[in-house]
Amino acid sequence: MKSLQTGGANNGGTEAVNGLIELHRRIARGFRNRENYRLRMLLIAGGLDQPPPQV
């Protein structure tokens, strides 16, 4: 049986982003506004921190 040759390519980056999205999807269950949820996912995927809530 011949092994699959990938030339060193893998999907590690995609899996890492997917893991972050899944984690924060569970955290963000309370978002009622789809746009807020979308923005949260973009912030997470970009590696930005969510700003502290305004008091």
HELIX and SHEET records of a PDB file:
HELIX    1   1 GLY A   12  ILE A   27  1                                  16    
HELIX    2   2 ALA A   28  GLY A   30  5                                   3    
HELIX    3   3 ARG A   34  ALA A   45  1                                  12    
END                                                                             
